[in-house]
Amino acid sequence: MKAYPTAKKNSAYSNANRLLRNDAIQARLAELTAEMRSEKIASAAEMQEILTRIARQEQEEEVVVVEGVEKGVSEARIIKKRPSNQDAIKAISQLARMQGVDNGGAVVNVVIPVIGGDEQLED
């Protein structure tokens, strides 16, 4: 309505509704949606691949390290480092949750009782 402030609300809605039923517009909307999904949002497989690289400590990241050059003078530089053991453990935990392996720490042990000696029971 901002683009056409003089248009009546009902005619704007009916025109929009008519346009949304247009096959060409539907196809373009589907194309844009698929494009957005594929480019902007990581798939579950991509997330698991990244977490697996972190868990295996294959993924490198850049970190800033400040080093003393001389008394009272320090210098910052960027180095690449592998994930720490803590990061790897977190990645493994996240992968386990994504794959349904981790049940949140709840352990349930079920014991089914076996009753024997039917012949000794009285009616």
C-alpha positions as a Markdown table, in Angstrom:
| # | Residue | x | y | z |
|---|---|---|---|---|
| 1 | Met | 0.0 | 0.0 | 0.0 |
| 2 | Lys | 3.0 | 2.3 | 0.5 |
| 3 | Ala | 3.7 | 2.2 | -3.3 |
| 4 | Tyr | 0.2 | 3.1 | -4.2 |
| 5 | Pro | -1.2 | 5.3 | -1.4 |
| 6 | Thr | -4.3 | 6.3 | -3.4 |
| 7 | Ala | -5.3 | 2.7 | -4.2 |
| 8 | Lys | -8.3 | 1.2 | -2.4 |
| 9 | Lys | -7.4 | -1.5 | 0.1 |
| 10 | Asn | -9.8 | -4.0 | -1.5 |
| 11 | Ser | -8.5 | -3.5 | -5.0 |
| 12 | Ala | -4.9 | -3.8 | -3.8 |
| 13 | Tyr | -5.6 | -7.1 | -2.1 |
| 14 | Ser | -7.6 | -8.5 | -5.0 |
| 15 | Asn | -4.8 | -7.6 | -7.5 |
| 16 | Ala | -2.2 | -9.1 | -5.2 |
| 17 | Asn | -4.3 | -12.3 | -4.9 |
| 18 | Arg | -4.7 | -12.4 | -8.7 |
| 19 | Leu | -0.9 | -12.0 | -9.2 |
| 20 | Leu | -0.1 | -14.7 | -6.7 |
| 21 | Arg | -2.2 | -17.2 | -8.7 |
| 22 | Asn | -0.2 | -16.4 | -11.9 |
| 23 | Asp | 1.9 | -19.4 | -12.9 |
| 24 | Ala | 4.9 | -17.3 | -13.9 |
| 25 | Ile | 4.9 | -15.4 | -10.6 |
| 26 | Gln | 4.6 | -18.7 | -8.7 |
| 27 | Ala | 7.5 | -20.2 | -10.6 |
| 28 | Arg | 9.7 | -17.1 | -9.9 |
| 29 | Leu | 8.8 | -17.2 | -6.2 |
| 30 | Ala | 9.7 | -20.8 | -6.0 |
| 31 | Glu | 13.0 | -20.1 | -7.9 |
| 32 | Leu | 13.9 | -17.3 | -5.5 |
| 33 | Thr | 13.0 | -19.4 | -2.4 |
| 34 | Ala | 15.1 | -22.3 | -3.7 |
| 35 | Glu | 18.0 | -19.9 | -4.4 |
| 36 | Met | 17.8 | -18.4 | -1.0 |
| 37 | Arg | 17.7 | -21.9 | 0.6 |
| 38 | Ser | 20.7 | -23.1 | -1.3 |
| 39 | Glu | 22.9 | -20.1 | -0.9 |
| 40 | Lys | 22.0 | -18.5 | 2.4 |
| 41 | Ile | 21.1 | -21.4 | 4.7 |
| 42 | Ala | 23.4 | -24.2 | 5.5 |
| 43 | Ser | 21.9 | -27.6 | 4.9 |
| 44 | Ala | 21.9 | -30.3 | 7.7 |
| 45 | Ala | 24.6 | -32.2 | 5.7 |
| 46 | Glu | 26.8 | -29.1 | 5.5 |
| 47 | Met | 26.5 | -28.4 | 9.2 |
| 48 | Gln | 27.4 | -32.0 | 10.0 |
| 49 | Glu | 30.4 | -31.8 | 7.6 |
| 50 | Ile | 31.7 | -28.6 | 9.3 |
| 51 | Leu | 31.2 | -30.1 | 12.8 |
| 52 | Thr | 32.9 | -33.3 | 11.7 |
| 53 | Arg | 36.0 | -31.3 | 10.5 |
| 54 | Ile | 36.0 | -29.5 | 13.9 |
| 55 | Ala | 35.7 | -32.8 | 15.8 |
| 56 | Arg | 38.6 | -34.3 | 13.8 |
| 57 | Gln | 40.5 | -31.1 | 14.4 |
| 58 | Glu | 40.9 | -30.6 | 10.6 |
| 59 | Gln | 39.3 | -27.2 | 10.5 |
| 60 | Glu | 41.6 | -24.2 | 11.0 |
| 61 | Glu | 40.5 | -20.8 | 12.3 |
| 62 | Glu | 42.3 | -17.4 | 12.4 |
| 63 | Val | 43.0 | -15.9 | 15.8 |
| 64 | Val | 44.7 | -12.7 | 16.8 |
| 65 | Val | 47.7 | -13.1 | 19.0 |
| 66 | Val | 49.4 | -10.3 | 20.8 |
| 67 | Glu | 53.1 | -10.7 | 21.4 |
| 68 | Gly | 55.6 | -8.5 | 23.2 |
| 69 | Val | 58.2 | -7.2 | 20.8 |
| 70 | Glu | 60.3 | -5.2 | 23.3 |
| 71 | Lys | 59.7 | -3.6 | 26.7 |
| 72 | Gly | 56.3 | -1.8 | 26.6 |
| 73 | Val | 55.7 | -2.6 | 23.0 |
| 74 | Ser | 53.5 | -5.4 | 21.7 |
| 75 | Glu | 52.4 | -6.4 | 18.3 |
| 76 | Ala | 49.3 | -8.2 | 17.1 |
| 77 | Arg | 49.3 | -10.7 | 14.4 |
| 78 | Ile | 46.9 | -13.3 | 13.0 |
| 79 | Ile | 47.7 | -17.0 | 13.2 |
| 80 | Lys | 45.9 | -20.1 | 12.1 |
| 81 | Lys | 45.1 | -22.7 | 14.7 |
| 82 | Arg | 43.3 | -26.0 | 15.0 |
| 83 | Pro | 40.3 | -26.4 | 17.3 |
| 84 | Ser | 41.1 | -27.1 | 20.9 |
| 85 | Asn | 40.1 | -30.4 | 22.5 |
| 86 | Gln | 37.2 | -28.6 | 24.2 |
| 87 | Asp | 35.9 | -27.3 | 20.8 |
| 88 | Ala | 36.3 | -30.8 | 19.4 |
| 89 | Ile | 34.3 | -32.3 | 22.3 |
| 90 | Lys | 31.5 | -29.7 | 21.8 |
| 91 | Ala | 31.4 | -30.5 | 18.1 |
| 92 | Ile | 31.1 | -34.2 | 18.8 |
| 93 | Ser | 28.3 | -33.5 | 21.3 |
| 94 | Gln | 26.4 | -31.4 | 18.8 |
| 95 | Leu | 26.8 | -34.0 | 16.1 |
| 96 | Ala | 25.5 | -36.7 | 18.5 |
| 97 | Arg | 22.4 | -34.5 | 19.2 |
| 98 | Met | 21.9 | -33.9 | 15.5 |
| 99 | Gln | 22.1 | -37.6 | 14.7 |
| 100 | Gly | 19.9 | -38.7 | 17.5 |
| 101 | Val | 22.7 | -40.5 | 19.4 |
| 102 | Asp | 22.6 | -38.2 | 22.4 |
| 103 | Asn | 19.5 | -38.6 | 24.5 |
| 104 | Gly | 20.3 | -35.6 | 26.7 |
| 105 | Gly | 22.0 | -37.6 | 29.4 |
| 106 | Ala | 18.9 | -39.5 | 30.5 |
| 107 | Val | 19.6 | -43.2 | 30.8 |
| 108 | Val | 16.7 | -45.5 | 31.3 |
| 109 | Asn | 17.3 | -49.1 | 32.2 |
| 110 | Val | 14.3 | -51.4 | 31.9 |
| 111 | Val | 14.2 | -54.7 | 33.7 |
| 112 | Ile | 11.4 | -57.1 | 32.7 |
| 113 | Pro | 10.6 | -59.4 | 35.6 |
| 114 | Val | 10.3 | -63.1 | 34.7 |
| 115 | Ile | 7.8 | -65.0 | 36.9 |
| 116 | Gly | 8.3 | -68.7 | 37.1 |
| 117 | Gly | 6.9 | -71.5 | 39.1 |
| 118 | Asp | 3.3 | -71.5 | 37.8 |
| 119 | Glu | 2.9 | -75.1 | 38.7 |
| 120 | Gln | 3.3 | -74.3 | 42.4 |
| 121 | Leu | 0.6 | -71.7 | 42.5 |
| 122 | Glu | -2.9 | -72.5 | 43.8 |
| 123 | Asp | -6.1 | -71.4 | 42.0 |
